[in-house]
Amino acid sequence: MANDPPPGTVFLLDDEPEMVKALTRLLRANQFEVRGFTSVRAFLEACQPQELACLVLDVAMPELDGLELQQRLTHRGMAIPIIFLTGHGDIPMSVRAIKAGATDFLTKPVDGAELLRAVRAALQTAHTRHEARAGIAALAARLATLTPREREVMEHVVAGRLNKQIAADLGTGEQNIKLHRAHLMQKMAVASLADLVRAAERLGVGRSGER
């Protein structure tokens, strides 16, 4: 149904138990899956890096403030969309949070409809990021099936080199390059040069300092 919430878990982190209870009731009443915490440590133990989720986070946590936790999550590779809540936020703090990747910044007492809108948007962002990560993982798995020579040919192809130029660079015949090119296109599951270039761009192939 159109009003069903996006898939994923809403993590709530606020040092005020009553705030966690109230927001949990609101979100569960609107069919969201919710897990509430009053401790940063408990949240970090529960949240997994690849989990499809968003985080509703109080800025003023006693163990670690919200902006510091945001930085820690980023360093751990946990790109979870964050909605900040604060009772005393200011514009510079909001700008810092948004620049660091927060999806929203709401002030307490938070409006219920506004929070629901923000959570829906954050979970949609999480879903989009999750699909992007899955897509890159699939491309990386295909890349790993290439032989060393096919990988070399791919790097030359995406750099815009012609078959005869690649053959000269690699010291082989043009017909061999055509065969390697056909094989790598098949293994990468791409139908055109443009598709191959896009896949290489997503994987970082052909860049300086590539993987």
FIVO-826916 format. One record per residue (C-alpha): residue number from 0; residue in three letters; x, y, z. Coordinates in Angstrom, 1 decimal. Layout:
N
{seq = NUM&type = ala&X = X&Y = Y&Z = Z}
...
//
This chain:
211
{seq = 0&type = met&X = 0.0&Y = 0.0&Z = 0.0}
{seq = 1&type = ala&X = 1.1&Y = 3.6&Z = -0.6}
{seq = 2&type = asn&X = 1.0&Y = 4.4&Z = 3.1}
{seq = 3&type = asp&X = 3.1&Y = 1.5&Z = 4.2}
{seq = 4&type = pro&X = 6.4&Y = 2.5&Z = 5.6}
{seq = 5&type = pro&X = 9.6&Y = 1.8&Z = 3.6}
{seq = 6&type = pro&X = 11.4&Y = -1.4&Z = 4.8}
{seq = 7&type = gly&X = 14.1&Y = -1.1&Z = 7.4}
{seq = 8&type = thr&X = 14.6&Y = -0.4&Z = 11.1}
{seq = 9&type = val&X = 14.3&Y = 2.9&Z = 12.8}
{seq = 10&type = phe&X = 16.9&Y = 3.2&Z = 15.6}
{seq = 11&type = leu&X = 16.1&Y = 5.8&Z = 18.3}
{seq = 12&type = leu&X = 18.9&Y = 7.1&Z = 20.5}
{seq = 13&type = asp&X = 18.1&Y = 9.6&Z = 23.2}
{seq = 14&type = asp&X = 19.3&Y = 9.6&Z = 26.9}
{seq = 15&type = glu&X = 15.7&Y = 10.5&Z = 28.0}
{seq = 16&type = pro&X = 13.8&Y = 7.2&Z = 28.4}
{seq = 17&type = glu&X = 10.4&Y = 8.9&Z = 28.2}
{seq = 18&type = met&X = 11.4&Y = 10.5&Z = 24.8}
{seq = 19&type = val&X = 12.4&Y = 7.1&Z = 23.5}
{seq = 20&type = lys&X = 9.1&Y = 5.6&Z = 24.7}
{seq = 21&type = ala&X = 7.0&Y = 8.4&Z = 23.2}
{seq = 22&type = leu&X = 8.7&Y = 8.3&Z = 19.8}
{seq = 23&type = thr&X = 8.6&Y = 4.5&Z = 19.8}
{seq = 24&type = arg&X = 4.8&Y = 4.5&Z = 20.3}
{seq = 25&type = leu&X = 4.4&Y = 7.1&Z = 17.5}
{seq = 26&type = leu&X = 6.5&Y = 5.2&Z = 15.0}
{seq = 27&type = arg&X = 5.1&Y = 1.8&Z = 15.8}
{seq = 28&type = ala&X = 1.6&Y = 3.2&Z = 15.5}
{seq = 29&type = asn&X = 2.5&Y = 4.0&Z = 12.0}
{seq = 30&type = gln&X = 3.8&Y = 0.5&Z = 11.3}
{seq = 31&type = phe&X = 7.6&Y = 1.3&Z = 11.5}
{seq = 32&type = glu&X = 10.0&Y = -1.3&Z = 13.0}
{seq = 33&type = val&X = 11.6&Y = 0.5&Z = 15.9}
{seq = 34&type = arg&X = 14.5&Y = -0.2&Z = 18.3}
{seq = 35&type = gly&X = 15.1&Y = 2.3&Z = 21.1}
{seq = 36&type = phe&X = 18.2&Y = 3.0&Z = 23.1}
{seq = 37&type = thr&X = 19.3&Y = 5.4&Z = 25.8}
{seq = 38&type = ser&X = 23.0&Y = 4.4&Z = 25.6}
{seq = 39&type = val&X = 25.4&Y = 5.0&Z = 22.8}
{seq = 40&type = arg&X = 27.3&Y = 1.8&Z = 23.7}
{seq = 41&type = ala&X = 24.1&Y = -0.3&Z = 23.5}
{seq = 42&type = phe&X = 23.2&Y = 1.2&Z = 20.1}
{seq = 43&type = leu&X = 26.7&Y = 0.6&Z = 18.7}
{seq = 44&type = glu&X = 26.5&Y = -3.0&Z = 19.8}
{seq = 45&type = ala&X = 23.1&Y = -3.5&Z = 18.2}
{seq = 46&type = cys&X = 23.6&Y = -1.7&Z = 14.9}
{seq = 47&type = gln&X = 25.3&Y = -3.7&Z = 12.1}
{seq = 48&type = pro&X = 27.2&Y = -1.9&Z = 9.2}
{seq = 49&type = gln&X = 25.1&Y = -3.3&Z = 6.4}
{seq = 50&type = glu&X = 21.7&Y = -3.0&Z = 8.1}
{seq = 51&type = leu&X = 18.9&Y = -1.3&Z = 6.3}
{seq = 52&type = ala&X = 18.1&Y = 1.4&Z = 8.8}
{seq = 53&type = cys&X = 18.0&Y = 5.0&Z = 9.8}
{seq = 54&type = leu&X = 18.8&Y = 6.7&Z = 13.1}
{seq = 55&type = val&X = 16.8&Y = 9.3&Z = 15.0}
{seq = 56&type = leu&X = 19.5&Y = 10.8&Z = 17.2}
{seq = 57&type = asp&X = 19.5&Y = 13.3&Z = 20.1}
{seq = 58&type = val&X = 22.4&Y = 15.8&Z = 19.7}
{seq = 59&type = ala&X = 23.0&Y = 16.1&Z = 23.4}
{seq = 60&type = met&X = 24.0&Y = 12.6&Z = 24.5}
{seq = 61&type = pro&X = 26.0&Y = 12.4&Z = 27.7}
{seq = 62&type = glu&X = 28.5&Y = 9.7&Z = 26.6}
{seq = 63&type = leu&X = 29.2&Y = 11.2&Z = 23.1}
{seq = 64&type = asp&X = 27.4&Y = 14.0&Z = 21.5}
{seq = 65&type = gly&X = 25.4&Y = 13.4&Z = 18.4}
{seq = 66&type = leu&X = 27.8&Y = 15.0&Z = 16.0}
{seq = 67&type = glu&X = 30.7&Y = 13.0&Z = 17.4}
{seq = 68&type = leu&X = 28.7&Y = 9.8&Z = 17.1}
{seq = 69&type = gln&X = 27.9&Y = 10.7&Z = 13.5}
{seq = 70&type = gln&X = 31.7&Y = 11.0&Z = 12.8}
{seq = 71&type = arg&X = 32.4&Y = 7.7&Z = 14.6}
{seq = 72&type = leu&X = 29.8&Y = 5.9&Z = 12.5}
{seq = 73&type = thr&X = 31.3&Y = 7.4&Z = 9.3}
{seq = 74&type = his&X = 34.7&Y = 6.2&Z = 10.3}
{seq = 75&type = arg&X = 33.3&Y = 2.7&Z = 10.9}
{seq = 76&type = gly&X = 31.8&Y = 2.7&Z = 7.4}
{seq = 77&type = met&X = 28.3&Y = 2.8&Z = 8.7}
{seq = 78&type = ala&X = 26.5&Y = 5.2&Z = 6.3}
{seq = 79&type = ile&X = 23.2&Y = 5.2&Z = 8.2}
{seq = 80&type = pro&X = 20.9&Y = 8.1&Z = 7.4}
{seq = 81&type = ile&X = 20.6&Y = 10.3&Z = 10.6}
{seq = 82&type = ile&X = 17.8&Y = 12.5&Z = 11.7}
{seq = 83&type = phe&X = 19.0&Y = 14.8&Z = 14.5}
{seq = 84&type = leu&X = 16.8&Y = 16.0&Z = 17.3}
{seq = 85&type = thr&X = 17.7&Y = 18.8&Z = 19.6}
{seq = 86&type = gly&X = 16.2&Y = 21.1&Z = 22.2}
{seq = 87&type = his&X = 18.8&Y = 23.7&Z = 21.8}
{seq = 88&type = gly&X = 20.2&Y = 23.4&Z = 18.3}
{seq = 89&type = asp&X = 21.5&Y = 26.4&Z = 16.4}
{seq = 90&type = ile&X = 22.1&Y = 27.1&Z = 12.8}
{seq = 91&type = pro&X = 25.9&Y = 26.3&Z = 12.8}
{seq = 92&type = met&X = 25.2&Y = 23.0&Z = 14.4}
{seq = 93&type = ser&X = 22.5&Y = 22.2&Z = 11.9}
{seq = 94&type = val&X = 24.8&Y = 23.1&Z = 9.0}
{seq = 95&type = arg&X = 27.6&Y = 20.9&Z = 10.4}
{seq = 96&type = ala&X = 25.2&Y = 18.0&Z = 10.8}
{seq = 97&type = ile&X = 23.8&Y = 18.3&Z = 7.3}
{seq = 98&type = lys&X = 27.2&Y = 18.7&Z = 5.7}
{seq = 99&type = ala&X = 28.4&Y = 15.6&Z = 7.5}
{seq = 100&type = gly&X = 25.5&Y = 13.6&Z = 5.9}
{seq = 101&type = ala&X = 22.5&Y = 14.0&Z = 8.2}
{seq = 102&type = thr&X = 19.2&Y = 13.8&Z = 6.3}
{seq = 103&type = asp&X = 17.3&Y = 16.1&Z = 8.6}
{seq = 104&type = phe&X = 17.6&Y = 18.2&Z = 11.8}
{seq = 105&type = leu&X = 14.5&Y = 18.7&Z = 13.9}
{seq = 106&type = thr&X = 13.9&Y = 20.6&Z = 17.1}
{seq = 107&type = lys&X = 12.2&Y = 19.3&Z = 20.2}
{seq = 108&type = pro&X = 9.3&Y = 19.1&Z = 20.9}
{seq = 109&type = val&X = 9.3&Y = 17.4&Z = 17.5}
{seq = 110&type = asp&X = 6.1&Y = 17.5&Z = 15.5}
{seq = 111&type = gly&X = 4.8&Y = 14.0&Z = 14.9}
{seq = 112&type = ala&X = 3.9&Y = 14.4&Z = 11.2}
{seq = 113&type = glu&X = 7.3&Y = 16.1&Z = 10.6}
{seq = 114&type = leu&X = 9.2&Y = 13.2&Z = 12.2}
{seq = 115&type = leu&X = 7.2&Y = 10.6&Z = 10.2}
{seq = 116&type = arg&X = 8.0&Y = 12.4&Z = 7.0}
{seq = 117&type = ala&X = 11.7&Y = 12.6&Z = 7.9}
{seq = 118&type = val&X = 11.8&Y = 9.0&Z = 8.9}
{seq = 119&type = arg&X = 10.2&Y = 7.9&Z = 5.6}
{seq = 120&type = ala&X = 12.7&Y = 10.0&Z = 3.6}
{seq = 121&type = ala&X = 15.6&Y = 8.6&Z = 5.7}
{seq = 122&type = leu&X = 14.6&Y = 5.0&Z = 5.1}
{seq = 123&type = gln&X = 14.2&Y = 5.6&Z = 1.4}
{seq = 124&type = thr&X = 17.7&Y = 7.0&Z = 1.4}
{seq = 125&type = ala&X = 18.9&Y = 3.9&Z = 3.3}
{seq = 126&type = his&X = 17.2&Y = 1.7&Z = 0.7}
{seq = 127&type = thr&X = 18.8&Y = 3.6&Z = -2.2}
{seq = 128&type = arg&X = 22.3&Y = 3.4&Z = -0.6}
{seq = 129&type = his&X = 21.8&Y = -0.3&Z = 0.1}
{seq = 130&type = glu&X = 20.9&Y = -1.0&Z = -3.5}
{seq = 131&type = ala&X = 23.9&Y = 1.0&Z = -4.7}
{seq = 132&type = arg&X = 26.2&Y = -1.0&Z = -2.4}
{seq = 133&type = ala&X = 24.7&Y = -4.3&Z = -3.7}
{seq = 134&type = gly&X = 25.2&Y = -3.1&Z = -7.3}
{seq = 135&type = ile&X = 28.8&Y = -2.3&Z = -6.7}
{seq = 136&type = ala&X = 29.4&Y = -5.6&Z = -4.9}
{seq = 137&type = ala&X = 27.9&Y = -7.5&Z = -7.9}
{seq = 138&type = leu&X = 30.2&Y = -5.5&Z = -10.3}
{seq = 139&type = ala&X = 33.2&Y = -6.2&Z = -8.1}
{seq = 140&type = ala&X = 32.4&Y = -9.9&Z = -8.2}
{seq = 141&type = arg&X = 32.2&Y = -9.8&Z = -12.0}
{seq = 142&type = leu&X = 35.5&Y = -7.9&Z = -12.2}
{seq = 143&type = ala&X = 37.2&Y = -10.6&Z = -10.1}
{seq = 144&type = thr&X = 36.4&Y = -13.2&Z = -12.8}
{seq = 145&type = leu&X = 38.5&Y = -11.4&Z = -15.4}
{seq = 146&type = thr&X = 41.9&Y = -12.8&Z = -16.2}
{seq = 147&type = pro&X = 44.9&Y = -10.5&Z = -15.7}
{seq = 148&type = arg&X = 45.0&Y = -9.9&Z = -19.5}
{seq = 149&type = glu&X = 41.3&Y = -9.2&Z = -19.7}
{seq = 150&type = arg&X = 41.7&Y = -6.7&Z = -16.8}
{seq = 151&type = glu&X = 44.5&Y = -5.0&Z = -18.7}
{seq = 152&type = val&X = 42.4&Y = -4.8&Z = -21.9}
{seq = 153&type = met&X = 39.5&Y = -3.4&Z = -19.9}
{seq = 154&type = glu&X = 41.6&Y = -0.6&Z = -18.4}
{seq = 155&type = his&X = 42.8&Y = 0.3&Z = -21.9}
{seq = 156&type = val&X = 39.3&Y = 0.2&Z = -23.4}
{seq = 157&type = val&X = 37.8&Y = 2.4&Z = -20.7}
{seq = 158&type = ala&X = 40.7&Y = 4.9&Z = -21.3}
{seq = 159&type = gly&X = 39.4&Y = 5.3&Z = -24.8}
{seq = 160&type = arg&X = 42.1&Y = 3.3&Z = -26.6}
{seq = 161&type = leu&X = 41.4&Y = 1.6&Z = -30.0}
{seq = 162&type = asn&X = 41.9&Y = -2.1&Z = -30.4}
{seq = 163&type = lys&X = 45.0&Y = -1.6&Z = -32.6}
{seq = 164&type = gln&X = 46.4&Y = 0.8&Z = -30.1}
{seq = 165&type = ile&X = 45.8&Y = -1.7&Z = -27.2}
{seq = 166&type = ala&X = 47.4&Y = -4.4&Z = -29.3}
{seq = 167&type = ala&X = 50.5&Y = -2.3&Z = -29.8}
{seq = 168&type = asp&X = 50.6&Y = -1.3&Z = -26.1}
{seq = 169&type = leu&X = 50.4&Y = -5.0&Z = -25.0}
{seq = 170&type = gly&X = 52.6&Y = -6.5&Z = -27.7}
{seq = 171&type = thr&X = 49.9&Y = -8.8&Z = -29.2}
{seq = 172&type = gly&X = 47.7&Y = -9.0&Z = -32.2}
{seq = 173&type = glu&X = 44.5&Y = -7.0&Z = -32.8}
{seq = 174&type = gln&X = 42.5&Y = -10.2&Z = -33.1}
{seq = 175&type = asn&X = 43.5&Y = -11.3&Z = -29.6}
{seq = 176&type = ile&X = 42.4&Y = -7.9&Z = -28.3}
{seq = 177&type = lys&X = 39.0&Y = -8.3&Z = -30.0}
{seq = 178&type = leu&X = 38.6&Y = -11.7&Z = -28.3}
{seq = 179&type = his&X = 39.7&Y = -10.5&Z = -24.9}
{seq = 180&type = arg&X = 37.3&Y = -7.5&Z = -25.3}
{seq = 181&type = ala&X = 34.4&Y = -9.8&Z = -26.2}
{seq = 182&type = his&X = 35.1&Y = -12.1&Z = -23.2}
{seq = 183&type = leu&X = 35.4&Y = -9.2&Z = -20.7}
{seq = 184&type = met&X = 32.2&Y = -7.6&Z = -21.9}
{seq = 185&type = gln&X = 30.4&Y = -10.9&Z = -21.4}
{seq = 186&type = lys&X = 31.9&Y = -11.5&Z = -18.0}
{seq = 187&type = met&X = 31.1&Y = -7.9&Z = -16.9}
{seq = 188&type = ala&X = 27.5&Y = -8.4&Z = -18.2}
{seq = 189&type = val&X = 27.5&Y = -5.2&Z = -20.2}
{seq = 190&type = ala&X = 26.1&Y = -4.7&Z = -23.7}
{seq = 191&type = ser&X = 28.0&Y = -1.6&Z = -24.8}
{seq = 192&type = leu&X = 31.2&Y = 0.4&Z = -24.3}
{seq = 193&type = ala&X = 29.1&Y = 3.1&Z = -22.5}
{seq = 194&type = asp&X = 27.9&Y = 0.4&Z = -20.0}
{seq = 195&type = leu&X = 31.5&Y = -0.8&Z = -19.5}
{seq = 196&type = val&X = 32.7&Y = 2.7&Z = -18.9}
{seq = 197&type = arg&X = 30.0&Y = 3.3&Z = -16.3}
{seq = 198&type = ala&X = 30.8&Y = 0.0&Z = -14.6}
{seq = 199&type = ala&X = 34.5&Y = 0.9&Z = -14.5}
{seq = 200&type = glu&X = 33.7&Y = 4.4&Z = -13.1}
{seq = 201&type = arg&X = 31.6&Y = 2.8&Z = -10.2}
{seq = 202&type = leu&X = 34.5&Y = 0.4&Z = -9.5}
{seq = 203&type = gly&X = 37.3&Y = 3.0&Z = -9.7}
{seq = 204&type = val&X = 38.9&Y = 1.1&Z = -12.6}
{seq = 205&type = gly&X = 41.1&Y = 3.3&Z = -14.8}
{seq = 206&type = arg&X = 41.6&Y = 6.0&Z = -12.2}
{seq = 207&type = ser&X = 44.8&Y = 6.9&Z = -10.6}
{seq = 208&type = gly&X = 45.1&Y = 5.0&Z = -7.3}
{seq = 209&type = glu&X = 42.5&Y = 2.5&Z = -8.6}
{seq = 210&type = arg&X = 41.6&Y = -0.6&Z = -6.6}
//
